[in-house]
Amino acid sequence: MLRRMLLPVLLALTPAFPALAERPKIALVAPQSGPFAILGTQIRDGAAFAAREQGLELAVIDESCEAGSGSGIARQIRESGAKAAIGFLCSESLDGALPLLKEADIPALSLSVRWKRVMEDALKNGWAFYRMAPSSDDEATRLTEVILRDWSSAAFALVDDGTIHGRELAEAIRDRLDERGLKPVFTDTFRPGQEQQVALVRRLKKAGATHVFVGGDRNDVAIIARDAHSESIALTLLGGEALNAADQSVALADGVQAIMLPDYAALPAAQAVVAQLRASGIEPEGYVLPAHAAVTVVAQAAGAALALDMPLAQAIGETHIDTVIGPISFDPQHELTDNPYRLMEWRDGRFAEPSVPAQ
């Protein structure tokens, strides 16, 4: 506990690296070809920019996302001389890699993998794995918080499209709300991919619902909003991260809300780096800024590890670090301390933070 309290102070008072020779090499695991190559380029651009700022060397390692590829990736990381590894878009890359990285005392930070089982195995086996992406529970947790905060006095409904994700998300929210004594006035499973949802919105009106969580994709929510408007039924609609997609047959109506990751490029903490990236011809989209943040986490934690004579993996877990995507710290389960999901509202062709919470 004392070390955790001292780390922010040491980071503020000392440079990350007292000597050039002590700066760690970082392995960057990301797709270099194939269908995910564009995401790999985003990771590489952001990480390389941060590495140049920190005076660090990157070892770029291709990620095929194929089953059984993890052990080969781990061997390449070890052979590169890297002291930490970041990236890991795919769970297949971690399967078989984490035990080998543990043997070499090399911590791994994933920017993408949300699979719950991989973290459970990591904690059980003592693998130094940290997740800079939301966990599989974070979406339902944030949605529940929004409903408790904004809809506690409203007649609300929970509907889902019957898919595994939509159904499980709605059930998780219902269970959490039930624990707090809050029950919906209406629940239902609708048939997705239909040209109209008039029958659903009429059932919602009959039940007296004014606020509706929809466990479905963007097009279904857009159709529900359109049909509610055509029937003169006032509904406040809330969805999950699946709404962060392109319009299909029907445009999403203004006022629809959703839980999703923020636009990192719009955050105040990112503005200086965003300007520098754009000046160098790099658009700070997708994984660019999270990759920049991951390098910053490793770099600053390495400085703290030297100052306190602790393993780098431990320092990553105990250090609170300011990055371009906001403060980063990890809880004892190696998950982000702060849930990264935010309430956003569709307005004028984009999702932005609502100026006034829905009531």
KELUM-752663 format. One record per residue (C-alpha): x, y, z; residue in one letter. Coordinates in pm, whole numbers. Example, Ala and Ser with C-alpha at 12.3 -4.5 7.8 and 13.67 -1.06 7.14 Angstrom:
residues 2
@x = 1230&y = -450&z = 780&vexse = a
@x = 1367&y = -106&z = 714&vexse = s
***
This chain:
residues 359
@x = 0&y = 0&z = 0&vexse = m
@x = 284&y = 240&z = 85&vexse = l
@x = 446&y = 175&z = -251&vexse = r
@x = 116&y = 244&z = -432&vexse = r
@x = 91&y = 576&z = -246&vexse = m
@x = 450&y = 670&z = -327&vexse = l
@x = 441&y = 590&z = -699&vexse = l
@x = 256&y = 904&z = -815&vexse = p
@x = 493&y = 1119&z = -610&vexse = v
@x = 801&y = 951&z = -758&vexse = l
@x = 666&y = 983&z = -1109&vexse = l
@x = 615&y = 1355&z = -1056&vexse = a
@x = 961&y = 1414&z = -911&vexse = l
@x = 1184&y = 1194&z = -1124&vexse = t
@x = 1234&y = 1131&z = -1496&vexse = p
@x = 1112&y = 798&z = -1629&vexse = a
@x = 1466&y = 674&z = -1694&vexse = f
@x = 1780&y = 783&z = -1511&vexse = p
@x = 2004&y = 631&z = -1777&vexse = a
@x = 1959&y = 557&z = -2146&vexse = l
@x = 2078&y = 197&z = -2108&vexse = a
@x = 1795&y = 123&z = -1866&vexse = e
@x = 1517&y = 215&z = -2108&vexse = r
@x = 1318&y = -97&z = -2190&vexse = p
@x = 1245&y = -226&z = -2537&vexse = k
@x = 873&y = -283&z = -2593&vexse = i
@x = 730&y = -553&z = -2816&vexse = a
@x = 442&y = -434&z = -3031&vexse = l
@x = 211&y = -724&z = -3120&vexse = v
@x = -30&y = -625&z = -3398&vexse = a
@x = -150&y = -751&z = -3738&vexse = p
@x = 79&y = -648&z = -4024&vexse = q
@x = -132&y = -796&z = -4304&vexse = s
@x = -474&y = -949&z = -4365&vexse = g
@x = -820&y = -816&z = -4271&vexse = p
@x = -700&y = -653&z = -3948&vexse = f
@x = -396&y = -480&z = -4100&vexse = a
@x = -560&y = -137&z = -4080&vexse = i
@x = -599&y = -180&z = -3704&vexse = l
@x = -239&y = -295&z = -3680&vexse = g
@x = -131&y = 21&z = -3859&vexse = t
@x = -323&y = 232&z = -3609&vexse = q
@x = -150&y = 56&z = -3320&vexse = i
@x = 190&y = 87&z = -3482&vexse = r
@x = 142&y = 459&z = -3559&vexse = d
@x = 37&y = 547&z = -3204&vexse = g
@x = 298&y = 332&z = -3034&vexse = a
@x = 580&y = 451&z = -3259&vexse = a
@x = 491&y = 815&z = -3194&vexse = f
@x = 496&y = 761&z = -2817&vexse = a
@x = 817&y = 557&z = -2837&vexse = a
@x = 993&y = 842&z = -3017&vexse = r
@x = 874&y = 1082&z = -2745&vexse = e
@x = 1007&y = 851&z = -2474&vexse = q
@x = 1325&y = 752&z = -2656&vexse = g
@x = 1224&y = 386&z = -2658&vexse = l
@x = 1277&y = 105&z = -2907&vexse = e
@x = 988&y = -102&z = -3042&vexse = l
@x = 1009&y = -460&z = -3164&vexse = a
@x = 721&y = -506&z = -3410&vexse = v
@x = 579&y = -859&z = -3410&vexse = i
@x = 314&y = -973&z = -3657&vexse = d
@x = -16&y = -1096&z = -3513&vexse = e
@x = -197&y = -1343&z = -3735&vexse = s
@x = -493&y = -1395&z = -3498&vexse = c
@x = -481&y = -1766&z = -3583&vexse = e
@x = -545&y = -2041&z = -3331&vexse = a
@x = -220&y = -2180&z = -3192&vexse = g
@x = -16&y = -1871&z = -3279&vexse = s
@x = 37&y = -1756&z = -2919&vexse = g
@x = 344&y = -1963&z = -2834&vexse = s
@x = 523&y = -1846&z = -3148&vexse = g
@x = 446&y = -1485&z = -3068&vexse = i
@x = 580&y = -1532&z = -2714&vexse = a
@x = 904&y = -1678&z = -2848&vexse = r
@x = 950&y = -1380&z = -3079&vexse = q
@x = 889&y = -1141&z = -2791&vexse = i
@x = 1147&y = -1316&z = -2578&vexse = r
@x = 1402&y = -1330&z = -2860&vexse = e
@x = 1355&y = -957&z = -2929&vexse = s
@x = 1483&y = -868&z = -2583&vexse = g
@x = 1164&y = -677&z = -2502&vexse = a
@x = 1080&y = -617&z = -2137&vexse = k
@x = 706&y = -571&z = -2197&vexse = a
@x = 456&y = -636&z = -2476&vexse = a
@x = 156&y = -432&z = -2586&vexse = i
@x = -112&y = -473&z = -2851&vexse = g
@x = -277&y = -816&z = -2872&vexse = f
@x = -592&y = -752&z = -3071&vexse = l
@x = -693&y = -1119&z = -3065&vexse = c
@x = -743&y = -1367&z = -2783&vexse = s
@x = -574&y = -1633&z = -2998&vexse = e
@x = -248&y = -1440&z = -2960&vexse = s
@x = -265&y = -1466&z = -2582&vexse = l
@x = -358&y = -1834&z = -2570&vexse = d
@x = -29&y = -2012&z = -2516&vexse = g
@x = 170&y = -1689&z = -2497&vexse = a
@x = 106&y = -1578&z = -2140&vexse = l
@x = 266&y = -1880&z = -1965&vexse = p
@x = 585&y = -1833&z = -2172&vexse = l
@x = 590&y = -1459&z = -2105&vexse = l
@x = 553&y = -1528&z = -1732&vexse = k
@x = 868&y = -1743&z = -1743&vexse = e
@x = 1056&y = -1447&z = -1891&vexse = a
@x = 899&y = -1188&z = -1654&vexse = d
@x = 746&y = -1000&z = -1947&vexse = i
@x = 411&y = -829&z = -1874&vexse = p
@x = 151&y = -806&z = -2151&vexse = a
@x = -106&y = -529&z = -2207&vexse = l
@x = -398&y = -591&z = -2443&vexse = s
@x = -572&y = -301&z = -2617&vexse = l
@x = -863&y = -510&z = -2738&vexse = s
@x = -925&y = -855&z = -2589&vexse = v
@x = -1237&y = -854&z = -2371&vexse = r
@x = -1277&y = -1228&z = -2325&vexse = w
@x = -1352&y = -1288&z = -1957&vexse = k
@x = -1187&y = -1630&z = -1942&vexse = r
@x = -840&y = -1503&z = -2035&vexse = v
@x = -828&y = -1276&z = -1731&vexse = m
@x = -962&y = -1547&z = -1503&vexse = e
@x = -683&y = -1779&z = -1620&vexse = d
@x = -425&y = -1502&z = -1584&vexse = a
@x = -517&y = -1432&z = -1224&vexse = l
@x = -533&y = -1802&z = -1135&vexse = k
@x = -191&y = -1873&z = -1286&vexse = n
@x = -14&y = -1553&z = -1191&vexse = g
@x = 35&y = -1434&z = -1549&vexse = w
@x = 130&y = -1067&z = -1580&vexse = a
@x = -157&y = -969&z = -1805&vexse = f
@x = -333&y = -632&z = -1794&vexse = y
@x = -633&y = -520&z = -1994&vexse = r
@x = -654&y = -165&z = -2133&vexse = m
@x = -987&y = -248&z = -2299&vexse = a
@x = -1322&y = -273&z = -2122&vexse = p
@x = -1401&y = -604&z = -1960&vexse = s
@x = -1702&y = -804&z = -2077&vexse = s
@x = -1899&y = -677&z = -1774&vexse = d
@x = -1827&y = -306&z = -1812&vexse = d
@x = -2096&y = -235&z = -2072&vexse = e
@x = -2378&y = -375&z = -1858&vexse = a
@x = -2237&y = -207&z = -1548&vexse = t
@x = -2235&y = 138&z = -1707&vexse = r
@x = -2580&y = 92&z = -1863&vexse = l
@x = -2717&y = -6&z = -1524&vexse = t
@x = -2559&y = 301&z = -1365&vexse = e
@x = -2718&y = 529&z = -1626&vexse = v
@x = -3063&y = 375&z = -1578&vexse = i
@x = -3037&y = 400&z = -1198&vexse = l
@x = -2922&y = 760&z = -1221&vexse = r
@x = -3150&y = 892&z = -1496&vexse = d
@x = -3450&y = 659&z = -1510&vexse = w
@x = -3519&y = 570&z = -1148&vexse = s
@x = -3851&y = 758&z = -1151&vexse = s
@x = -3941&y = 669&z = -1512&vexse = a
@x = -4153&y = 387&z = -1652&vexse = a
@x = -3883&y = 198&z = -1838&vexse = f
@x = -3869&y = -115&z = -2052&vexse = a
@x = -3597&y = -361&z = -2144&vexse = l
@x = -3617&y = -522&z = -2489&vexse = v
@x = -3364&y = -728&z = -2682&vexse = d
@x = -3320&y = -876&z = -3029&vexse = d
@x = -3276&y = -1236&z = -2914&vexse = g
@x = -2911&y = -1259&z = -3014&vexse = t
@x = -2664&y = -1392&z = -2759&vexse = i
@x = -2514&y = -1049&z = -2692&vexse = h
@x = -2842&y = -859&z = -2691&vexse = g
@x = -3017&y = -1110&z = -2466&vexse = r
@x = -2728&y = -1144&z = -2221&vexse = e
@x = -2685&y = -768&z = -2200&vexse = l
@x = -3053&y = -710&z = -2124&vexse = a
@x = -3054&y = -994&z = -1868&vexse = e
@x = -2745&y = -858&z = -1695&vexse = a
@x = -2903&y = -514&z = -1666&vexse = i
@x = -3231&y = -660&z = -1538&vexse = r
@x = -3051&y = -866&z = -1273&vexse = d
@x = -2850&y = -565&z = -1152&vexse = r
@x = -3159&y = -344&z = -1139&vexse = l
@x = -3354&y = -611&z = -955&vexse = d
@x = -3087&y = -615&z = -685&vexse = e
@x = -3160&y = -244&z = -635&vexse = r
@x = -3535&y = -296&z = -629&vexse = g
@x = -3596&y = -136&z = -969&vexse = l
@x = -3815&y = -330&z = -1211&vexse = k
@x = -3914&y = -258&z = -1573&vexse = p
@x = -4278&y = -209&z = -1666&vexse = v
@x = -4224&y = -416&z = -1980&vexse = f
@x = -3974&y = -672&z = -2116&vexse = t
@x = -3979&y = -836&z = -2456&vexse = d
@x = -3771&y = -998&z = -2728&vexse = t
@x = -3830&y = -856&z = -3072&vexse = f
@x = -3747&y = -1001&z = -3411&vexse = r
@x = -3444&y = -818&z = -3553&vexse = p
@x = -3385&y = -708&z = -3910&vexse = g
@x = -3746&y = -617&z = -3985&vexse = q
@x = -3856&y = -327&z = -4203&vexse = e
@x = -4082&y = -195&z = -3928&vexse = q
@x = -4137&y = -233&z = -3551&vexse = q
@x = -4477&y = -68&z = -3515&vexse = v
@x = -4621&y = -359&z = -3314&vexse = a
@x = -4335&y = -332&z = -3063&vexse = l
@x = -4371&y = 43&z = -3010&vexse = v
@x = -4748&y = 1&z = -2965&vexse = r
@x = -4688&y = -265&z = -2699&vexse = r
@x = -4446&y = -29&z = -2527&vexse = l
@x = -4710&y = 246&z = -2527&vexse = k
@x = -4973&y = 9&z = -2390&vexse = k
@x = -4738&y = -86&z = -2105&vexse = a
@x = -4686&y = 282&z = -2028&vexse = g
@x = -4313&y = 277&z = -2103&vexse = a
@x = -4149&y = 613&z = -2173&vexse = t
@x = -3784&y = 500&z = -2159&vexse = h
@x = -3653&y = 191&z = -2335&vexse = v
@x = -3323&y = 7&z = -2331&vexse = f
@x = -3277&y = -180&z = -2659&vexse = v
@x = -3035&y = -470&z = -2671&vexse = g
@x = -2997&y = -462&z = -3047&vexse = g
@x = -2801&y = -317&z = -3336&vexse = d
@x = -2808&y = 35&z = -3476&vexse = r
@x = -3052&y = -33&z = -3759&vexse = n
@x = -3312&y = -193&z = -3532&vexse = d
@x = -3289&y = 100&z = -3289&vexse = v
@x = -3320&y = 346&z = -3577&vexse = a
@x = -3635&y = 168&z = -3698&vexse = i
@x = -3785&y = 164&z = -3348&vexse = i
@x = -3717&y = 539&z = -3315&vexse = a
@x = -3869&y = 610&z = -3658&vexse = r
@x = -4182&y = 404&z = -3591&vexse = d
@x = -4231&y = 556&z = -3245&vexse = a
@x = -4217&y = 901&z = -3403&vexse = h
@x = -4463&y = 804&z = -3677&vexse = s
@x = -4703&y = 671&z = -3410&vexse = e
@x = -4660&y = 988&z = -3200&vexse = s
@x = -4520&y = 780&z = -2915&vexse = i
@x = -4255&y = 963&z = -2715&vexse = a
@x = -3976&y = 720&z = -2624&vexse = l
@x = -3631&y = 784&z = -2484&vexse = t
@x = -3410&y = 513&z = -2636&vexse = l
@x = -3083&y = 381&z = -2496&vexse = l
@x = -2857&y = 120&z = -2652&vexse = g
@x = -2519&y = -39&z = -2608&vexse = g
@x = -2192&y = -13&z = -2796&vexse = e
@x = -2349&y = -183&z = -3100&vexse = a
@x = -2500&y = 153&z = -3192&vexse = l
@x = -2154&y = 281&z = -3280&vexse = n
@x = -2191&y = 175&z = -3643&vexse = a
@x = -2292&y = 317&z = -3979&vexse = a
@x = -2651&y = 390&z = -4074&vexse = d
@x = -2815&y = 124&z = -4290&vexse = q
@x = -3170&y = 149&z = -4426&vexse = s
@x = -3282&y = 410&z = -4170&vexse = v
@x = -3083&y = 698&z = -4026&vexse = a
@x = -3048&y = 713&z = -3650&vexse = l
@x = -3266&y = 985&z = -3499&vexse = a
@x = -3126&y = 1267&z = -3290&vexse = d
@x = -3161&y = 1206&z = -2918&vexse = g
@x = -3091&y = 831&z = -2922&vexse = v
@x = -2842&y = 752&z = -2647&vexse = q
@x = -2582&y = 479&z = -2619&vexse = a
@x = -2300&y = 359&z = -2399&vexse = i
@x = -1966&y = 354&z = -2580&vexse = m
@x = -1603&y = 447&z = -2556&vexse = l
@x = -1535&y = 820&z = -2581&vexse = p
@x = -1384&y = 990&z = -2882&vexse = d
@x = -1031&y = 993&z = -2746&vexse = y
@x = -916&y = 1252&z = -3000&vexse = a
@x = -1163&y = 1501&z = -2850&vexse = a
@x = -1037&y = 1462&z = -2493&vexse = l
@x = -851&y = 1763&z = -2347&vexse = p
@x = -557&y = 1542&z = -2246&vexse = a
@x = -503&y = 1438&z = -2608&vexse = a
@x = -507&y = 1773&z = -2784&vexse = q
@x = -131&y = 1837&z = -2798&vexse = a
@x = -55&y = 1487&z = -2927&vexse = v
@x = -350&y = 1496&z = -3168&vexse = v
@x = -215&y = 1815&z = -3324&vexse = a
@x = 132&y = 1663&z = -3359&vexse = q
@x = -5&y = 1342&z = -3509&vexse = l
@x = -211&y = 1529&z = -3766&vexse = r
@x = 83&y = 1751&z = -3851&vexse = a
@x = 278&y = 1433&z = -3931&vexse = s
@x = -4&y = 1295&z = -4147&vexse = g
@x = -153&y = 1050&z = -3892&vexse = i
@x = -521&y = 1066&z = -3815&vexse = e
@x = -571&y = 981&z = -3442&vexse = p
@x = -849&y = 729&z = -3496&vexse = e
@x = -920&y = 378&z = -3370&vexse = g
@x = -628&y = 235&z = -3173&vexse = y
@x = -380&y = 518&z = -3238&vexse = v
@x = -426&y = 696&z = -2906&vexse = l
@x = -479&y = 381&z = -2693&vexse = p
@x = -150&y = 245&z = -2832&vexse = a
@x = 21&y = 575&z = -2747&vexse = h
@x = -120&y = 543&z = -2396&vexse = a
@x = 2&y = 183&z = -2360&vexse = a
@x = 360&y = 285&z = -2439&vexse = v
@x = 330&y = 569&z = -2188&vexse = t
@x = 208&y = 326&z = -1921&vexse = v
@x = 504&y = 92&z = -1975&vexse = v
@x = 755&y = 376&z = -1991&vexse = a
@x = 637&y = 546&z = -1673&vexse = q
@x = 595&y = 219&z = -1486&vexse = a
@x = 950&y = 122&z = -1583&vexse = a
@x = 1076&y = 442&z = -1425&vexse = g
@x = 881&y = 367&z = -1108&vexse = a
@x = 1012&y = 8&z = -1107&vexse = a
@x = 1369&y = 138&z = -1113&vexse = l
@x = 1302&y = 392&z = -840&vexse = a
@x = 1143&y = 138&z = -606&vexse = l
@x = 1339&y = -170&z = -712&vexse = d
@x = 1030&y = -370&z = -805&vexse = m
@x = 942&y = -588&z = -1105&vexse = p
@x = 802&y = -403&z = -1405&vexse = l
@x = 481&y = -611&z = -1397&vexse = a
@x = 418&y = -507&z = -1038&vexse = q
@x = 486&y = -141&z = -1117&vexse = a
@x = 235&y = -150&z = -1404&vexse = i
@x = -28&y = -282&z = -1165&vexse = g
@x = 43&y = -24&z = -896&vexse = e
@x = 111&y = 293&z = -1093&vexse = t
@x = -144&y = 566&z = -1169&vexse = h
@x = -39&y = 728&z = -1498&vexse = i
@x = -174&y = 1023&z = -1695&vexse = d
@x = -202&y = 943&z = -2066&vexse = t
@x = -357&y = 1089&z = -2379&vexse = v
@x = -675&y = 887&z = -2315&vexse = i
@x = -694&y = 992&z = -1951&vexse = g
@x = -558&y = 850&z = -1625&vexse = p
@x = -475&y = 479&z = -1636&vexse = i
@x = -455&y = 252&z = -1334&vexse = s
@x = -545&y = -110&z = -1269&vexse = f
@x = -740&y = -278&z = -993&vexse = d
@x = -622&y = -598&z = -818&vexse = p
@x = -792&y = -801&z = -1093&vexse = q
@x = -569&y = -630&z = -1353&vexse = h
@x = -869&y = -450&z = -1506&vexse = e
@x = -895&y = -76&z = -1559&vexse = l
@x = -985&y = 96&z = -1234&vexse = t
@x = -1221&y = 333&z = -1414&vexse = d
@x = -1491&y = 196&z = -1644&vexse = n
@x = -1409&y = 358&z = -1982&vexse = p
@x = -1766&y = 353&z = -2118&vexse = y
@x = -1947&y = 685&z = -2135&vexse = r
@x = -2306&y = 790&z = -2203&vexse = l
@x = -2325&y = 945&z = -2550&vexse = m
@x = -2609&y = 1095&z = -2751&vexse = e
@x = -2660&y = 1103&z = -3128&vexse = w
@x = -2688&y = 1463&z = -3236&vexse = r
@x = -2620&y = 1629&z = -3572&vexse = d
@x = -2460&y = 1323&z = -3728&vexse = g
@x = -2231&y = 1220&z = -3445&vexse = r
@x = -2223&y = 1078&z = -3095&vexse = f
@x = -2128&y = 1329&z = -2827&vexse = a
@x = -2169&y = 1356&z = -2453&vexse = e
@x = -2521&y = 1476&z = -2370&vexse = p
@x = -2536&y = 1827&z = -2229&vexse = s
@x = -2818&y = 1735&z = -1988&vexse = v
@x = -2877&y = 1379&z = -1858&vexse = p
@x = -3209&y = 1226&z = -1961&vexse = a
@x = -3468&y = 1220&z = -1686&vexse = q
***
